Amino acid sequence: MKTPKTRERVVITGMGIVCPLGNSVEAMWQAILAGRSGVGRTTIFDASTFPTTFDAEVKGYNLADSVSDCRRHTACNRGAGFAVGAAAQACRQAGIDIQTTEPRDGIQRARMGIYLGAGEGSLDYDAFFGCIIAGWNAQEQRMAWDRLNASAAKHLNAAHELEQEPNMAVAHIAALTGARGPARSCLTACAASTQAVGEAMMMIRWGRADVVIAGGAHSMIHPLGITGFNRLTALSTRNDSPQTASRPFCVSRDGFVIGEGAAIVVLESLSSAQRRGAGILAEVVGYGASSDAFRITDMHESGRGPVQAMRAAMADAGLTTRDIDYINAHGTSTQENDSIETLAIKTVFGERAKQVPASSVKSMLGHLIGAAGAAELITCILAIRDNIVPPTINLVDPDPKLDLDYVPNTARRMPVNVVMNESFGFGGQNNVVILRRL
Amino acid sequence: MESARVVVTGLGAVSPLGLSVEQMWAGLCEGRCGIARIKAFDPAGLPCELAGEVPEYRIQDYVPKTHRKATKLMCRDIELAVIAAREAVAGSGLVTKGIDPEHVTVEPTRVGINVGAGMISCDMVELAPAVAASAADGRFDIRTWGKQGLELITPLWLLKYLPNMLACHIGIIHDIQGPSNTITCAEAAAHLAIGEAAQVVARGDADVVLTGAGETKIDPLLLIRQHLLHRATTARTDKPDTACRPFDADAQGSVFGEGAGIIVLENLEHARRRGARILAELVGIGQSHSIGPVYERLELDGKGLQIAIENAMEDAGVGPEELDLVIPHGTGVPRDDLAEATAIAAALGPAVRKVPVWPTKSMLSTTGAASGALDVVAAVRAMAQGIIPAARNFTRPAEGCRLNIATESRAAGIRHAMCCSYTHGGQTAALVFRRFDEGGGTT
């Protein structure tokens, strides 16, 4: 395997987002600075009898607003459709030509990669449940497979079936941009898009691409997704007050609020960005990954996995805890995460832990699952750009055992040069990315 | 920048040809076919009633006592990967917690995992009572589901079907605390995962990474999906062992199956220090994307795959004439096979007439994400044995296919072997392995 002589520095030259707080970066940022919640009643399907009747949905999204020719993308699953729009925004900011076979942006397509943390699309539930009903022999409690097979062959639609696959968001971005470099998608639950950005950075640092369109896209707001999380009792059931339900670090937190969306950044080698004269938003200086290897259902109580990932990211960046100005916490609003994450930050930062603001934008955005890490990364870029750290809203009754500076309820103006973004996935994948002002 | 050399020190495979690498390799050498009528459920009503099924096993026999309860949370994809991982680790000589908790020889934080996984289909029999309880007049009623059906779903149900759970179970069993990733690019996933795992080792983020993939396609919904996409054959179903015919003039589609392949990738110096048996070196990685007019098929000229192959050779520093074996993706879907043959021919140039090409899916079936991993295991075994087995079900090349597909098994000194893959959607990948001889390093 070839190794480059020098280490490429990696910068961010574009960003785009479709999320519950708006369908552009500036719309989302204004909402966050105002401390607004993106949560409301579930409208995507009838969840009125579910244990949880609310979520954080993307609203008023129209792909045609960001892409002039939508023909390649009409059958997209919900998450992939968000991804195309977010990618188009990011490319526009980075000066990357889209929807053309003759790009003039100075980037070789063979050197342009794609890396997403992307989720599966929603099943065609009417057809899927219909097939099961057609096949199930209730008297004998067994499946009549011939009836199920016949029903499925009749009711399922080829395009819909294909577009459910988690790699399709990458496929659509390839069609949009013409990218021919290394391309893949990963799905490490709630850590996926932080991992995607970290690994994409490594692709550039190690000379395997000059540009990588990276980020995440996901919507698990569908009947089986919500069923699964409800059965795990992972979701808040504060049905009488949806907008205050996502309350990371509160004593009364009772689970996360599921969201959806896509967030895309353009990562680029510093030399490529300088050659093209692209505007540079931030540098990606560190990436660390680890796993808990503990239980399928729980995080290790010591927080050893997150600790290891934070330390690895700082070592990779050549930085120490003294250099970190702000932590964008995973902060899901579950009892377990917020306690263990707090402990992990204290373990890593020691006496400095209480001096480093650590907020959770999930209090406003909800939890975008596969897309969460990348969406939160964009808030980190903006924190550096504007020297403002986003708040943790709904911090009305702080957990007395959790005593870090979570930036309660209002955004804070302060110098922000180096930011740590953390994401921890169900099953124990921990990923941390560090950004720095260039 | 300094980067480590990356070698293969362990292999594990669960396939329609058996529950171990040796069973698979023996089957491939004999030209045995693992495809038969589906036994997992009654396939009556499916356009194709065939599949490549893994022989029976008891998952409890393959996990440590401490993990037996957790087997309840394993779907079949997870089980297959766990079995293959056990064989790979045991064969590597590394002692993890899962092999012998009293005599662990690895530092858990320096071991990583990177697994390719498919979109796992939930078990419809498991869901059926809840769905049936939510039906009114034969139609599903979501409000009844929310009130009653949902309560019938077992609390940890979701955790059985998240794709990252293959890596999580293996990680817990073997106490893997380094980087963990799950690549979800369908049939290209294994090669993409292995490539990324090699990078993790090369850049020093782990000394050892377990990598590969596992998937089952033997599920009514997944099989019907393949039919809807015109990928599954409906021909020759009365003769299952002749149904899947990669690159053959009579090919009419693929047959789907299940399996898992896991390999141990290791930093060369780490492997040397512990006196490991080194099976091969991973020397070249190439990846790209197909950009065709539709997503469900490879673009006609195979350009995205050609770029991946060229990049892998360039990365390895080898020319086409130095390749001694190519294991293609070769599914038996005529249009895709032709595009792949075109890509390989374009990348290899005049050498395409000489380089032996050995498709395996006529025997192993198309096992989704697992297929690329099984091919890597086969390539490393072929290299070690110095044998290229015969291609099965290849009697007459499909029109336009100029590949040198061997119809007879032969002894061959294999110094460089390449595997390549692509998937619907368009991700492509190729890997080049080099034979490793002790003493002289990589020969």
Boltz contact constraints between the chains, C-beta under 6 A:
constraints:
  - contact:
      token1: [A, 1]
      token2: [B, 202]
      max_distance: 6.0
  - contact:
      token1: [A, 1]
      token2: [B, 315]
      max_distance: 6.0
  - contact:
      token1: [A, 2]
      token2: [B, 315]
      max_distance: 6.0
  - contact:
      token1: [A, 3]
      token2: [B, 1]
      max_distance: 6.0
  - contact:
      token1: [A, 3]
      token2: [B, 3]
      max_distance: 6.0
  - contact:
      token1: [A, 4]
      token2: [B, 1]
      max_distance: 6.0
  - contact:
      token1: [A, 7]
      token2: [B, 1]
      max_distance: 6.0
  - contact:
      token1: [A, 46]
      token2: [B, 142]
      max_distance: 6.0
  - contact:
      token1: [A, 49]
      token2: [B, 143]
      max_distance: 6.0
  - contact:
      token1: [A, 49]
      token2: [B, 146]
      max_distance: 6.0
  - contact:
      token1: [A, 49]
      token2: [B, 147]
      max_distance: 6.0
  - contact:
      token1: [A, 50]
      token2: [B, 146]
      max_distance: 6.0
  - contact:
      token1: [A, 120]
      token2: [B, 119]
      max_distance: 6.0
  - contact:
      token1: [A, 129]
      token2: [B, 131]
      max_distance: 6.0
  - contact:
      token1: [A, 129]
      token2: [B, 140]
      max_distance: 6.0
  - contact:
      token1: [A, 132]
      token2: [B, 124]
      max_distance: 6.0
  - contact:
      token1: [A, 132]
      token2: [B, 128]
      max_distance: 6.0
  - contact:
      token1: [A, 132]
      token2: [B, 131]
      max_distance: 6.0
  - contact:
      token1: [A, 133]
      token2: [B, 135]
      max_distance: 6.0
  - contact:
      token1: [A, 136]
      token2: [B, 128]
      max_distance: 6.0
  - contact:
      token1: [A, 136]
      token2: [B, 132]
      max_distance: 6.0
  - contact:
      token1: [A, 138]
      token2: [B, 132]
      max_distance: 6.0
  - contact:
      token1: [A, 143]
      token2: [B, 125]
      max_distance: 6.0
  - contact:
      token1: [A, 145]
      token2: [B, 41]
      max_distance: 6.0
  - contact:
      token1: [A, 145]
      token2: [B, 42]
      max_distance: 6.0
  - contact:
      token1: [A, 146]
      token2: [B, 44]
      max_distance: 6.0
  - contact:
      token1: [A, 146]
      token2: [B, 45]
      max_distance: 6.0
  - contact:
      token1: [A, 148]
      token2: [B, 220]
      max_distance: 6.0
  - contact:
      token1: [A, 149]
      token2: [B, 45]
      max_distance: 6.0
  - contact:
      token1: [A, 149]
      token2: [B, 46]
      max_distance: 6.0
  - contact:
      token1: [A, 149]
      token2: [B, 220]
      max_distance: 6.0
  - contact:
      token1: [A, 150]
      token2: [B, 45]
      max_distance: 6.0
  - contact:
      token1: [A, 152]
      token2: [B, 224]
      max_distance: 6.0
  - contact:
      token1: [A, 153]
      token2: [B, 224]
      max_distance: 6.0
  - contact:
      token1: [A, 158]
      token2: [B, 228]
      max_distance: 6.0
  - contact:
      token1: [A, 158]
      token2: [B, 229]
      max_distance: 6.0
  - contact:
      token1: [A, 161]
      token2: [B, 225]
      max_distance: 6.0
  - contact:
      token1: [A, 161]
      token2: [B, 228]
      max_distance: 6.0
  - contact:
      token1: [A, 162]
      token2: [B, 296]
      max_distance: 6.0
  - contact:
      token1: [A, 165]
      token2: [B, 119]
      max_distance: 6.0
  - contact:
      token1: [A, 166]
      token2: [B, 119]
      max_distance: 6.0
  - contact:
      token1: [A, 166]
      token2: [B, 184]
      max_distance: 6.0
  - contact:
      token1: [A, 167]
      token2: [B, 184]
      max_distance: 6.0
  - contact:
      token1: [A, 167]
      token2: [B, 185]
      max_distance: 6.0
  - contact:
      token1: [A, 167]
      token2: [B, 186]
      max_distance: 6.0
  - contact:
      token1: [A, 167]
      token2: [B, 425]
      max_distance: 6.0
  - contact:
      token1: [A, 168]
      token2: [B, 425]
      max_distance: 6.0
  - contact:
      token1: [A, 171]
      token2: [B, 295]
      max_distance: 6.0
  - contact:
      token1: [A, 171]
      token2: [B, 425]
      max_distance: 6.0
  - contact:
      token1: [A, 171]
      token2: [B, 426]
      max_distance: 6.0
  - contact:
      token1: [A, 174]
      token2: [B, 289]
      max_distance: 6.0
  - contact:
      token1: [A, 174]
      token2: [B, 291]
      max_distance: 6.0
  - contact:
      token1: [A, 174]
      token2: [B, 426]
      max_distance: 6.0
  - contact:
      token1: [A, 180]
      token2: [B, 288]
      max_distance: 6.0
  - contact:
      token1: [A, 180]
      token2: [B, 289]
      max_distance: 6.0
  - contact:
      token1: [A, 180]
      token2: [B, 307]
      max_distance: 6.0
  - contact:
      token1: [A, 182]
      token2: [B, 287]
      max_distance: 6.0
  - contact:
      token1: [A, 183]
      token2: [B, 289]
      max_distance: 6.0
  - contact:
      token1: [A, 183]
      token2: [B, 427]
      max_distance: 6.0
  - contact:
      token1: [A, 184]
      token2: [B, 183]
      max_distance: 6.0
  - contact:
      token1: [A, 184]
      token2: [B, 185]
      max_distance: 6.0
  - contact:
      token1: [A, 184]
      token2: [B, 192]
      max_distance: 6.0
  - contact:
      token1: [A, 184]
      token2: [B, 427]
      max_distance: 6.0
  - contact:
      token1: [A, 185]
      token2: [B, 184]
      max_distance: 6.0
  - contact:
      token1: [A, 186]
      token2: [B, 181]
      max_distance: 6.0
  - contact:
      token1: [A, 186]
      token2: [B, 182]
      max_distance: 6.0
  - contact:
      token1: [A, 186]
      token2: [B, 183]
      max_distance: 6.0
  - contact:
      token1: [A, 187]
      token2: [B, 163]
      max_distance: 6.0
  - contact:
      token1: [A, 187]
      token2: [B, 182]
      max_distance: 6.0
  - contact:
      token1: [A, 187]
      token2: [B, 184]
      max_distance: 6.0
  - contact:
      token1: [A, 188]
      token2: [B, 164]
      max_distance: 6.0
  - contact:
      token1: [A, 188]
      token2: [B, 181]
      max_distance: 6.0
  - contact:
      token1: [A, 188]
      token2: [B, 182]
      max_distance: 6.0
  - contact:
      token1: [A, 189]
      token2: [B, 164]
      max_distance: 6.0
  - contact:
      token1: [A, 195]
      token2: [B, 181]
      max_distance: 6.0
  - contact:
      token1: [A, 227]
      token2: [B, 150]
      max_distance: 6.0
  - contact:
      token1: [A, 227]
      token2: [B, 153]
      max_distance: 6.0
  - contact:
      token1: [A, 228]
      token2: [B, 157]
      max_distance: 6.0
  - contact:
      token1: [A, 228]
      token2: [B, 158]
      max_distance: 6.0
  - contact:
      token1: [A, 231]
      token2: [B, 153]
      max_distance: 6.0
  - contact:
      token1: [A, 231]
      token2: [B, 155]
      max_distance: 6.0
  - contact:
      token1: [A, 231]
      token2: [B, 157]
      max_distance: 6.0
  - contact:
      token1: [A, 289]
      token2: [B, 179]
      max_distance: 6.0
  - contact:
      token1: [A, 291]
      token2: [B, 171]
      max_distance: 6.0
  - contact:
      token1: [A, 291]
      token2: [B, 177]
      max_distance: 6.0
  - contact:
      token1: [A, 291]
      token2: [B, 180]
      max_distance: 6.0
  - contact:
      token1: [A, 293]
      token2: [B, 171]
      max_distance: 6.0
  - contact:
      token1: [A, 293]
      token2: [B, 172]
      max_distance: 6.0
  - contact:
      token1: [A, 293]
      token2: [B, 175]
      max_distance: 6.0
  - contact:
      token1: [A, 293]
      token2: [B, 176]
      max_distance: 6.0
  - contact:
      token1: [A, 293]
      token2: [B, 177]
      max_distance: 6.0
  - contact:
      token1: [A, 296]
      token2: [B, 73]
      max_distance: 6.0
  - contact:
      token1: [A, 296]
      token2: [B, 159]
      max_distance: 6.0
  - contact:
      token1: [A, 427]
      token2: [B, 164]
      max_distance: 6.0
  - contact:
      token1: [A, 427]
      token2: [B, 168]
      max_distance: 6.0
  - contact:
      token1: [A, 429]
      token2: [B, 180]
      max_distance: 6.0
